[in-house]
């Protein structure tokens, strides 16, 4: 079993780290919240005082945070604190499982490589349930030998693991996935609101869509349990999806690929955040359509 470090014990990272610990890996964690640090200490993990201390103790370090700036600060450090780079050494490996720009992934990898440390970008998909159950899809970019070394960890964390090429390739595929998912979620909201506006029960419309070409994994996961139920308790936050769509748009511009549908979807996620839905599940983009149309898909007490 490997000596593994984990930084980023949030909605996704926390169950991922617990799975690694349960699989028998010697785990060292860094947590800003004392209650999370105490939880992992009680479960048998080592608790480090800084990200650099995690890297000093562990051979392989996993990070799972929200944004490019977070990854750069953890990996490269800042004026306030040392980063993983301070403890970089030949034989060590950083696996970043955040969703960030491919450019940022390559920049971090290059800085670590100067100290002989390897890097994989390995963003994930599957939500909190996939993280808990160890069934995440993992999209990996990096050197083949680093991928092979990380395989035992990926086997614990994911049910579908893909190596796409050099550093940055994992993030590229993840952003393409997010681009498609964001667009589909926007259309789900528009379609169900339109059905109700035209006099059709949206639940009955959902029955037909589930058996027709409009169906998808996302429709099955979000149409009834979230949109039609009016339940926007977060599985994946709206502001994080907006961030991912913006990264996808930046990537499209860099490669001179027109993506007008994604631009329209991005505007809907911007609107959802302006309306106060940032912390809600990203299916809350349907509420933008509801408010614009003046139509509610779910009944409230005053409607009955």
ZADO-1210 file (C-alpha; in nm, 4 decimals, padded with zeros to 6 digits):
<atoms>
<atom x="00.0000" y="00.0000" z="00.0000" code="UNK" pos="1"/>
<atom x="00.1158" y="00.3536" z="-00.0797" code="UNK" pos="2"/>
<atom x="00.1862" y="00.6438" z="00.1473" code="UNK" pos="3"/>
<atom x="-00.0847" y="00.8826" z="00.0262" code="UNK" pos="4"/>
<atom x="-00.1659" y="01.2431" z="00.1066" code="UNK" pos="5"/>
<atom x="-00.5034" y="01.4068" z="00.0496" code="UNK" pos="6"/>
<atom x="-00.5817" y="01.7787" z="00.0476" code="UNK" pos="7"/>
<atom x="-00.9318" y="01.9098" z="-00.0187" code="UNK" pos="8"/>
<atom x="-01.1685" y="01.7252" z="00.2129" code="UNK" pos="9"/>
<atom x="-01.4928" y="01.8762" z="00.0911" code="UNK" pos="10"/>
<atom x="-01.8056" y="01.7267" z="-00.0608" code="UNK" pos="11"/>
<atom x="-01.6065" y="01.5120" z="-00.3039" code="UNK" pos="12"/>
<atom x="-01.2671" y="01.4807" z="-00.1409" code="UNK" pos="13"/>
<atom x="-01.3862" y="01.3690" z="00.1998" code="UNK" pos="14"/>
<atom x="-01.5472" y="01.0397" z="00.0879" code="UNK" pos="15"/>
<atom x="-01.2650" y="00.9802" z="-00.1607" code="UNK" pos="16"/>
<atom x="-01.0058" y="01.0096" z="00.1163" code="UNK" pos="17"/>
<atom x="-01.2076" y="00.7832" z="00.3437" code="UNK" pos="18"/>
<atom x="-01.2170" y="00.5179" z="00.0707" code="UNK" pos="19"/>
<atom x="-00.8388" y="00.5328" z="00.0368" code="UNK" pos="20"/>
<atom x="-00.8026" y="00.4947" z="00.4115" code="UNK" pos="21"/>
<atom x="-01.0475" y="00.2030" z="00.4177" code="UNK" pos="22"/>
<atom x="-00.8490" y="00.0343" z="00.1403" code="UNK" pos="23"/>
<atom x="-00.5446" y="00.0265" z="00.3664" code="UNK" pos="24"/>
<atom x="-00.3358" y="00.3141" z="00.2340" code="UNK" pos="25"/>
<atom x="-00.1202" y="00.5048" z="00.4827" code="UNK" pos="26"/>
<atom x="-00.3089" y="00.8342" z="00.4639" code="UNK" pos="27"/>
<atom x="-00.1983" y="01.1834" z="00.5614" code="UNK" pos="28"/>
<atom x="-00.4477" y="01.4688" z="00.5321" code="UNK" pos="29"/>
<atom x="-00.4524" y="01.8439" z="00.5604" code="UNK" pos="30"/>
<atom x="-00.7819" y="02.0039" z="00.6642" code="UNK" pos="31"/>
<atom x="-00.8663" y="02.3636" z="00.7426" code="UNK" pos="32"/>
<atom x="-01.1642" y="02.2618" z="00.9551" code="UNK" pos="33"/>
<atom x="-01.0705" y="02.1161" z="01.2938" code="UNK" pos="34"/>
<atom x="-01.3713" y="01.8836" z="01.2993" code="UNK" pos="35"/>
<atom x="-01.2661" y="01.7249" z="00.9700" code="UNK" pos="36"/>
<atom x="-00.9078" y="01.6829" z="01.0904" code="UNK" pos="37"/>
<atom x="-01.0375" y="01.5209" z="01.4087" code="UNK" pos="38"/>
<atom x="-01.2616" y="01.2881" z="01.2080" code="UNK" pos="39"/>
<atom x="-00.9704" y="01.1580" z="01.0016" code="UNK" pos="40"/>
<atom x="-00.7376" y="01.1337" z="01.3004" code="UNK" pos="41"/>
<atom x="-00.9964" y="00.9207" z="01.4787" code="UNK" pos="42"/>
<atom x="-01.0213" y="00.6980" z="01.1708" code="UNK" pos="43"/>
<atom x="-00.6457" y="00.6348" z="01.1701" code="UNK" pos="44"/>
<atom x="-00.5081" y="00.8985" z="00.9317" code="UNK" pos="45"/>
<atom x="-00.2142" y="01.1260" z="01.0037" code="UNK" pos="46"/>
<atom x="-00.2991" y="01.4971" z="01.0162" code="UNK" pos="47"/>
<atom x="-00.0458" y="01.7440" z="00.8764" code="UNK" pos="48"/>
<atom x="-00.0181" y="02.1093" z="00.9714" code="UNK" pos="49"/>
<atom x="00.0393" y="02.2362" z="00.6153" code="UNK" pos="50"/>
<atom x="00.0106" y="02.1151" z="00.2535" code="UNK" pos="51"/>
<atom x="00.3915" y="02.1051" z="00.2387" code="UNK" pos="52"/>
<atom x="00.3943" y="01.8739" z="00.5401" code="UNK" pos="53"/>
<atom x="00.1574" y="01.6386" z="00.3576" code="UNK" pos="54"/>
<atom x="00.4012" y="01.6257" z="00.0670" code="UNK" pos="55"/>
<atom x="00.6961" y="01.5632" z="00.2989" code="UNK" pos="56"/>
<atom x="00.5251" y="01.2569" z="00.4458" code="UNK" pos="57"/>
<atom x="00.3480" y="01.1097" z="00.1429" code="UNK" pos="58"/>
<atom x="00.4787" y="00.9560" z="-00.1789" code="UNK" pos="59"/>
<atom x="00.1602" y="01.0338" z="-00.3718" code="UNK" pos="60"/>
<atom x="-00.0470" y="01.3449" z="-00.2967" code="UNK" pos="61"/>
<atom x="-00.4058" y="01.3937" z="-00.4166" code="UNK" pos="62"/>
<atom x="-00.5706" y="01.7348" z="-00.4285" code="UNK" pos="63"/>
<atom x="-00.9401" y="01.7998" z="-00.4893" code="UNK" pos="64"/>
<atom x="-01.0359" y="02.1668" z="-00.4622" code="UNK" pos="65"/>
<atom x="-01.2602" y="02.4154" z="-00.6375" code="UNK" pos="66"/>
<atom x="-01.0612" y="02.6361" z="-00.8719" code="UNK" pos="67"/>
<atom x="-00.7350" y="02.7077" z="-01.0549" code="UNK" pos="68"/>
<atom x="-00.6144" y="02.9550" z="-00.7928" code="UNK" pos="69"/>
<atom x="-00.6645" y="02.6969" z="-00.5171" code="UNK" pos="70"/>
<atom x="-00.4619" y="02.4357" z="-00.7050" code="UNK" pos="71"/>
<atom x="-00.1800" y="02.6795" z="-00.7777" code="UNK" pos="72"/>
<atom x="-00.1642" y="02.7918" z="-00.4159" code="UNK" pos="73"/>
<atom x="-00.1587" y="02.4362" z="-00.2806" code="UNK" pos="74"/>
<atom x="00.0923" y="02.3137" z="-00.5352" code="UNK" pos="75"/>
<atom x="00.3236" y="02.6116" z="-00.5716" code="UNK" pos="76"/>
<atom x="00.2701" y="02.7962" z="-00.2445" code="UNK" pos="77"/>
<atom x="00.2122" y="03.1616" z="-00.1685" code="UNK" pos="78"/>
<atom x="00.3581" y="03.4390" z="00.0431" code="UNK" pos="79"/>
<atom x="00.1519" y="03.3090" z="00.3336" code="UNK" pos="80"/>
<atom x="00.2373" y="02.9397" z="00.3188" code="UNK" pos="81"/>
<atom x="00.4607" y="02.6815" z="00.1546" code="UNK" pos="82"/>
<atom x="00.3039" y="02.4603" z="-00.1065" code="UNK" pos="83"/>
<atom x="00.3684" y="02.1062" z="-00.2201" code="UNK" pos="84"/>
<atom x="00.6546" y="02.2364" z="-00.4340" code="UNK" pos="85"/>
<atom x="00.8553" y="02.3056" z="-00.1173" code="UNK" pos="86"/>
<atom x="00.8662" y="01.9306" z="-00.0496" code="UNK" pos="87"/>
<atom x="00.8894" y="01.8172" z="-00.4117" code="UNK" pos="88"/>
<atom x="01.1435" y="01.5443" z="-00.4800" code="UNK" pos="89"/>
<atom x="01.2138" y="01.2739" z="-00.7371" code="UNK" pos="90"/>
<atom x="00.9778" y="00.9818" z="-00.6916" code="UNK" pos="91"/>
<atom x="00.6900" y="01.1871" z="-00.5544" code="UNK" pos="92"/>
<atom x="00.3678" y="01.2303" z="-00.7533" code="UNK" pos="93"/>
<atom x="00.0892" y="01.4887" z="-00.7373" code="UNK" pos="94"/>
<atom x="-00.2539" y="01.3839" z="-00.8640" code="UNK" pos="95"/>
<atom x="-00.4835" y="01.6827" z="-00.8981" code="UNK" pos="96"/>
<atom x="-00.8475" y="01.5725" z="-00.9098" code="UNK" pos="97"/>
<atom x="-00.9962" y="01.9219" z="-00.9284" code="UNK" pos="98"/>
<atom x="-01.1567" y="02.0636" z="-01.2429" code="UNK" pos="99"/>
<atom x="-00.9304" y="02.3389" z="-01.3726" code="UNK" pos="100"/>
<atom x="-00.7888" y="02.4792" z="-01.6957" code="UNK" pos="101"/>
<atom x="-00.5574" y="02.2490" z="-01.8938" code="UNK" pos="102"/>
<atom x="-00.3168" y="02.5453" z="-01.9046" code="UNK" pos="103"/>
<atom x="-00.3014" y="02.5577" z="-01.5238" code="UNK" pos="104"/>
<atom x="-00.2442" y="02.1823" z="-01.5078" code="UNK" pos="105"/>
<atom x="00.0492" y="02.2099" z="-01.7479" code="UNK" pos="106"/>
<atom x="00.1932" y="02.5083" z="-01.5585" code="UNK" pos="107"/>
<atom x="00.1866" y="02.3247" z="-01.2249" code="UNK" pos="108"/>
<atom x="00.3288" y="02.0096" z="-01.3839" code="UNK" pos="109"/>
<atom x="00.6210" y="02.2040" z="-01.5311" code="UNK" pos="110"/>
<atom x="00.7075" y="02.3641" z="-01.1971" code="UNK" pos="111"/>
<atom x="00.7054" y="02.0283" z="-01.0181" code="UNK" pos="112"/>
<atom x="00.9035" y="01.8610" z="-01.2956" code="UNK" pos="113"/>
<atom x="01.1919" y="02.1007" z="-01.2296" code="UNK" pos="114"/>
<atom x="01.2229" y="01.9305" z="-00.8898" code="UNK" pos="115"/>
<atom x="01.1815" y="01.5829" z="-01.0364" code="UNK" pos="116"/>
<atom x="00.8219" y="01.5389" z="-00.9153" code="UNK" pos="117"/>
<atom x="00.5525" y="01.3840" z="-01.1353" code="UNK" pos="118"/>
<atom x="00.2033" y="01.5170" z="-01.2016" code="UNK" pos="119"/>
<atom x="-00.1288" y="01.3808" z="-01.3238" code="UNK" pos="120"/>
<atom x="-00.4413" y="01.5846" z="-01.3912" code="UNK" pos="121"/>
<atom x="-00.7284" y="01.3533" z="-01.3000" code="UNK" pos="122"/>
<atom x="-01.0637" y="01.5335" z="-01.2724" code="UNK" pos="123"/>
<atom x="-01.3618" y="01.3230" z="-01.1772" code="UNK" pos="124"/>
<atom x="-01.7305" y="01.2923" z="-01.2586" code="UNK" pos="125"/>
<atom x="-02.0041" y="01.1150" z="-01.0680" code="UNK" pos="126"/>
<atom x="-02.0968" y="01.3473" z="-00.7850" code="UNK" pos="127"/>
<atom x="-02.0950" y="01.2833" z="-00.4107" code="UNK" pos="128"/>
<atom x="-02.2600" y="00.9433" z="-00.4508" code="UNK" pos="129"/>
<atom x="-01.9884" y="00.8320" z="-00.6931" code="UNK" pos="130"/>
<atom x="-01.7222" y="00.9593" z="-00.4538" code="UNK" pos="131"/>
<atom x="-01.8795" y="00.7702" z="-00.1633" code="UNK" pos="132"/>
<atom x="-01.9318" y="00.4468" z="-00.3570" code="UNK" pos="133"/>
<atom x="-01.5967" y="00.4508" z="-00.5372" code="UNK" pos="134"/>
<atom x="-01.7617" y="00.4587" z="-00.8787" code="UNK" pos="135"/>
<atom x="-01.6313" y="00.7880" z="-01.0150" code="UNK" pos="136"/>
<atom x="-01.5326" y="00.8362" z="-01.3759" code="UNK" pos="137"/>
<atom x="-01.1713" y="00.9573" z="-01.3738" code="UNK" pos="138"/>
<atom x="-01.0188" y="01.1366" z="-01.6733" code="UNK" pos="139"/>
<atom x="-00.6399" y="01.1356" z="-01.6584" code="UNK" pos="140"/>
<atom x="-00.3626" y="01.3260" z="-01.8328" code="UNK" pos="141"/>
<atom x="00.0073" y="01.2628" z="-01.7757" code="UNK" pos="142"/>
<atom x="00.2961" y="01.0295" z="-01.8393" code="UNK" pos="143"/>
<atom x="00.2091" y="00.6590" z="-01.8780" code="UNK" pos="144"/>
<atom x="00.4450" y="00.5547" z="-01.5981" code="UNK" pos="145"/>
<atom x="00.2764" y="00.7981" z="-01.3597" code="UNK" pos="146"/>
<atom x="-00.0638" y="00.6665" z="-01.4636" code="UNK" pos="147"/>
<atom x="00.0461" y="00.3086" z="-01.3954" code="UNK" pos="148"/>
<atom x="00.1766" y="00.4072" z="-01.0555" code="UNK" pos="149"/>
<atom x="-00.1510" y="00.5755" z="-00.9646" code="UNK" pos="150"/>
<atom x="-00.3656" y="00.2851" z="-01.0886" code="UNK" pos="151"/>
<atom x="-00.4134" y="00.1209" z="-00.7445" code="UNK" pos="152"/>
<atom x="-00.5541" y="00.4486" z="-00.6090" code="UNK" pos="153"/>
<atom x="-00.7765" y="00.5007" z="-00.9109" code="UNK" pos="154"/>
<atom x="-00.9093" y="00.1461" z="-00.8702" code="UNK" pos="155"/>
<atom x="-01.0306" y="00.2409" z="-00.5218" code="UNK" pos="156"/>
<atom x="-01.1862" y="00.5703" z="-00.6287" code="UNK" pos="157"/>
<atom x="-01.3382" y="00.5015" z="-00.9695" code="UNK" pos="158"/>
<atom x="-01.5362" y="00.2542" z="-01.1687" code="UNK" pos="159"/>
<atom x="-01.4275" y="00.3991" z="-01.5037" code="UNK" pos="160"/>
<atom x="-01.0714" y="00.5259" z="-01.5406" code="UNK" pos="161"/>
<atom x="-00.9423" y="00.6696" z="-01.8689" code="UNK" pos="162"/>
<atom x="-00.5915" y="00.7809" z="-01.9667" code="UNK" pos="163"/>
<atom x="-00.6280" y="01.0409" z="-02.2416" code="UNK" pos="164"/>
<atom x="-00.2706" y="01.1493" z="-02.3105" code="UNK" pos="165"/>
<atom x="-00.0214" y="01.4051" z="-02.1739" code="UNK" pos="166"/>
<atom x="-00.0805" y="01.6506" z="-01.8908" code="UNK" pos="167"/>
<atom x="-00.3881" y="01.8624" z="-01.9601" code="UNK" pos="168"/>
<atom x="-00.5718" y="01.5929" z="-02.1547" code="UNK" pos="169"/>
<atom x="-00.7767" y="01.4866" z="-01.8533" code="UNK" pos="170"/>
<atom x="-00.8934" y="01.8431" z="-01.7939" code="UNK" pos="171"/>
<atom x="-00.9752" y="01.8831" z="-02.1620" code="UNK" pos="172"/>
<atom x="-01.2078" y="01.5833" z="-02.1583" code="UNK" pos="173"/>
<atom x="-01.3642" y="01.6894" z="-01.8283" code="UNK" pos="174"/>
<atom x="-01.4446" y="02.0351" z="-01.9635" code="UNK" pos="175"/>
<atom x="-01.5976" y="01.8851" z="-02.2786" code="UNK" pos="176"/>
<atom x="-01.8126" y="01.6669" z="-02.0522" code="UNK" pos="177"/>
<atom x="-01.9158" y="01.9707" z="-01.8476" code="UNK" pos="178"/>
<atom x="-01.9924" y="02.1686" z="-02.1624" code="UNK" pos="179"/>
<atom x="-02.2338" y="01.8977" z="-02.2773" code="UNK" pos="180"/>
<atom x="-02.3882" y="01.8415" z="-01.9337" code="UNK" pos="181"/>
<atom x="-02.4456" y="02.2129" z="-01.8763" code="UNK" pos="182"/>
<atom x="-02.6214" y="02.2469" z="-02.2101" code="UNK" pos="183"/>
<atom x="-02.8411" y="01.9422" z="-02.1511" code="UNK" pos="184"/>
<atom x="-02.9432" y="02.0634" z="-01.8051" code="UNK" pos="185"/>
<atom x="-03.0431" y="02.4004" z="-01.9491" code="UNK" pos="186"/>
<atom x="-03.2582" y="02.2292" z="-02.2135" code="UNK" pos="187"/>
<atom x="-03.4243" y="02.0053" z="-01.9538" code="UNK" pos="188"/>
<atom x="-03.5488" y="02.3127" z="-01.7707" code="UNK" pos="189"/>
<atom x="-03.6634" y="02.4849" z="-02.0885" code="UNK" pos="190"/>
<atom x="-03.8428" y="02.1778" z="-02.2186" code="UNK" pos="191"/>
<atom x="-04.0347" y="02.1011" z="-01.8995" code="UNK" pos="192"/>
<atom x="-04.1421" y="02.4645" z="-01.8546" code="UNK" pos="193"/>
<atom x="-04.2540" y="02.4776" z="-02.2174" code="UNK" pos="194"/>
<atom x="-04.4576" y="02.1591" z="-02.1717" code="UNK" pos="195"/>
<atom x="-04.6447" y="02.3101" z="-01.8790" code="UNK" pos="196"/>
<atom x="-04.6930" y="02.6430" z="-02.0559" code="UNK" pos="197"/>
<atom x="-04.8502" y="02.4564" z="-02.3479" code="UNK" pos="198"/>
<atom x="-05.0934" y="02.2759" z="-02.1194" code="UNK" pos="199"/>
<atom x="-04.9190" y="01.9386" z="-02.0805" code="UNK" pos="200"/>
<atom x="-04.8418" y="01.7892" z="-01.7421" code="UNK" pos="201"/>
<atom x="-04.4604" y="01.8081" z="-01.7159" code="UNK" pos="202"/>
<atom x="-04.4496" y="01.4781" z="-01.5274" code="UNK" pos="203"/>
<atom x="-04.6238" y="01.3050" z="-01.8172" code="UNK" pos="204"/>
<atom x="-04.3859" y="01.4771" z="-02.0581" code="UNK" pos="205"/>
<atom x="-04.0980" y="01.3392" z="-01.8502" code="UNK" pos="206"/>
<atom x="-04.2430" y="00.9880" z="-01.8901" code="UNK" pos="207"/>
<atom x="-04.2285" y="01.0237" z="-02.2673" code="UNK" pos="208"/>
<atom x="-03.8802" y="01.1786" z="-02.2684" code="UNK" pos="209"/>
<atom x="-03.7515" y="00.8933" z="-02.0510" code="UNK" pos="210"/>
<atom x="-03.8580" y="00.6502" z="-02.3238" code="UNK" pos="211"/>
<atom x="-03.7519" y="00.8657" z="-02.6180" code="UNK" pos="212"/>
<atom x="-03.4520" y="01.0291" z="-02.7800" code="UNK" pos="213"/>
<atom x="-03.4483" y="01.3179" z="-02.5302" code="UNK" pos="214"/>
<atom x="-03.3489" y="01.0811" z="-02.2525" code="UNK" pos="215"/>
<atom x="-03.0025" y="01.0850" z="-02.0949" code="UNK" pos="216"/>
<atom x="-02.8278" y="00.9933" z="-01.7717" code="UNK" pos="217"/>
<atom x="-02.8599" y="01.3563" z="-01.6693" code="UNK" pos="218"/>
<atom x="-03.2326" y="01.3614" z="-01.7433" code="UNK" pos="219"/>
<atom x="-03.2787" y="01.0495" z="-01.5298" code="UNK" pos="220"/>
<atom x="-03.0738" y="01.1950" z="-01.2457" code="UNK" pos="221"/>
<atom x="-03.2162" y="01.5492" z="-01.2409" code="UNK" pos="222"/>
<atom x="-03.5548" y="01.5875" z="-01.4125" code="UNK" pos="223"/>
<atom x="-03.7768" y="01.4247" z="-01.1506" code="UNK" pos="224"/>
<atom x="-03.5697" y="01.4225" z="-00.8336" code="UNK" pos="225"/>
<atom x="-03.4636" y="01.7845" z="-00.8677" code="UNK" pos="226"/>
<atom x="-03.6529" y="01.9956" z="-01.1208" code="UNK" pos="227"/>
<atom x="-04.0041" y="01.8497" z="-01.0989" code="UNK" pos="228"/>
<atom x="-03.9685" y="01.7974" z="-00.7239" code="UNK" pos="229"/>
<atom x="-03.8519" y="02.1562" z="-00.6723" code="UNK" pos="230"/>
<atom x="-03.5624" y="02.0095" z="-00.4749" code="UNK" pos="231"/>
<atom x="-03.2373" y="02.1937" z="-00.5409" code="UNK" pos="232"/>
<atom x="-03.0337" y="02.0631" z="-00.2482" code="UNK" pos="233"/>
<atom x="-02.6882" y="02.0564" z="-00.3932" code="UNK" pos="234"/>
<atom x="-02.5273" y="01.7594" z="-00.5543" code="UNK" pos="235"/>
<atom x="-02.3045" y="01.9847" z="-00.7664" code="UNK" pos="236"/>
<atom x="-02.3226" y="02.3567" z="-00.7068" code="UNK" pos="237"/>
<atom x="-02.4500" y="02.6008" z="-00.9670" code="UNK" pos="238"/>
<atom x="-02.1530" y="02.8351" z="-00.9229" code="UNK" pos="239"/>
<atom x="-01.9122" y="02.5459" z="-00.9831" code="UNK" pos="240"/>
<atom x="-02.0897" y="02.4537" z="-01.3045" code="UNK" pos="241"/>
<atom x="-02.0729" y="02.8173" z="-01.4107" code="UNK" pos="242"/>
<atom x="-01.6981" y="02.8085" z="-01.3416" code="UNK" pos="243"/>
<atom x="-01.6579" y="02.4933" z="-01.5515" code="UNK" pos="244"/>
<atom x="-01.8584" y="02.6386" z="-01.8403" code="UNK" pos="245"/>
<atom x="-01.6392" y="02.9480" z="-01.8362" code="UNK" pos="246"/>
<atom x="-01.3284" y="02.7274" z="-01.8487" code="UNK" pos="247"/>
<atom x="-01.4781" y="02.5380" z="-02.1432" code="UNK" pos="248"/>
<atom x="-01.5517" y="02.8659" z="-02.3213" code="UNK" pos="249"/>
<atom x="-01.1948" y="02.9838" z="-02.2615" code="UNK" pos="250"/>
<atom x="-01.0648" y="02.6572" z="-02.4070" code="UNK" pos="251"/>
<atom x="-01.2912" y="02.6920" z="-02.7111" code="UNK" pos="252"/>
<atom x="-01.1699" y="03.0454" z="-02.7756" code="UNK" pos="253"/>
<atom x="-00.8070" y="02.9352" z="-02.7428" code="UNK" pos="254"/>
<atom x="-00.8645" y="02.6724" z="-03.0114" code="UNK" pos="255"/>
<atom x="-01.0847" y="02.8978" z="-03.2308" code="UNK" pos="256"/>
<atom x="-01.3865" y="02.6672" z="-03.2043" code="UNK" pos="257"/>
<atom x="-01.7281" y="02.8401" z="-03.2152" code="UNK" pos="258"/>
<atom x="-01.9579" y="02.7156" z="-02.9375" code="UNK" pos="259"/>
<atom x="-02.2723" y="02.9316" z="-02.9527" code="UNK" pos="260"/>
<atom x="-02.4891" y="02.6797" z="-02.7645" code="UNK" pos="261"/>
<atom x="-02.2396" y="02.6693" z="-02.4776" code="UNK" pos="262"/>
<atom x="-02.2289" y="03.0490" z="-02.4724" code="UNK" pos="263"/>
<atom x="-02.6083" y="03.0565" z="-02.4361" code="UNK" pos="264"/>
<atom x="-02.5963" y="02.7951" z="-02.1595" code="UNK" pos="265"/>
<atom x="-02.3257" y="02.9947" z="-01.9838" code="UNK" pos="266"/>
<atom x="-02.5517" y="03.2999" z="-01.9839" code="UNK" pos="267"/>
<atom x="-02.8233" y="03.0947" z="-01.8117" code="UNK" pos="268"/>
<atom x="-02.5825" y="02.9847" z="-01.5379" code="UNK" pos="269"/>
<atom x="-02.4736" y="03.3462" z="-01.4944" code="UNK" pos="270"/>
<atom x="-02.8403" y="03.4362" z="-01.4504" code="UNK" pos="271"/>
<atom x="-02.8951" y="03.1555" z="-01.2002" code="UNK" pos="272"/>
<atom x="-02.6112" y="03.2884" z="-00.9858" code="UNK" pos="273"/>
<atom x="-02.7428" y="03.6448" z="-01.0094" code="UNK" pos="274"/>
<atom x="-03.0815" y="03.5190" z="-00.8897" code="UNK" pos="275"/>
<atom x="-02.9221" y="03.3743" z="-00.5769" code="UNK" pos="276"/>
<atom x="-02.8960" y="03.0065" z="-00.6733" code="UNK" pos="277"/>
<atom x="-02.5166" y="02.9823" z="-00.6555" code="UNK" pos="278"/>
<atom x="-02.5111" y="02.7312" z="-00.3697" code="UNK" pos="279"/>
<atom x="-02.8018" y="02.5246" z="-00.5060" code="UNK" pos="280"/>
<atom x="-02.7641" y="02.2229" z="-00.7308" code="UNK" pos="281"/>
<atom x="-02.6789" y="02.3168" z="-01.0889" code="UNK" pos="282"/>
<atom x="-03.0224" y="02.1949" z="-01.1987" code="UNK" pos="283"/>
<atom x="-03.1403" y="02.5268" z="-01.0527" code="UNK" pos="284"/>
<atom x="-03.0779" y="02.6681" z="-01.4009" code="UNK" pos="285"/>
<atom x="-03.4343" y="02.5476" z="-01.4655" code="UNK" pos="286"/>
<atom x="-03.5553" y="02.8111" z="-01.2213" code="UNK" pos="287"/>
<atom x="-03.4215" y="03.0825" z="-01.4510" code="UNK" pos="288"/>
<atom x="-03.6680" y="02.9646" z="-01.7160" code="UNK" pos="289"/>
<atom x="-03.9494" y="02.9317" z="-01.4622" code="UNK" pos="290"/>
<atom x="-03.9041" y="03.2885" z="-01.3438" code="UNK" pos="291"/>
<atom x="-03.8696" y="03.4294" z="-01.6946" code="UNK" pos="292"/>
<atom x="-04.1863" y="03.2503" z="-01.8067" code="UNK" pos="293"/>
<atom x="-04.3794" y="03.3140" z="-01.4849" code="UNK" pos="294"/>
<atom x="-04.4501" y="02.9414" z="-01.4568" code="UNK" pos="295"/>
<atom x="-04.3728" y="02.7155" z="-01.1593" code="UNK" pos="296"/>
<atom x="-04.3192" y="02.3462" z="-01.2283" code="UNK" pos="297"/>
<atom x="-04.4066" y="02.2474" z="-00.8706" code="UNK" pos="298"/>
<atom x="-04.7041" y="02.3438" z="-00.6590" code="UNK" pos="299"/>
<atom x="-04.6611" y="02.5520" z="-00.3452" code="UNK" pos="300"/>
<atom x="-04.8994" y="02.5537" z="-00.0513" code="UNK" pos="301"/>
<atom x="-05.0655" y="02.8683" z="-00.1900" code="UNK" pos="302"/>
<atom x="-05.1318" y="02.6896" z="-00.5210" code="UNK" pos="303"/>
<atom x="-05.3443" y="02.4167" z="-00.3593" code="UNK" pos="304"/>
</atoms>
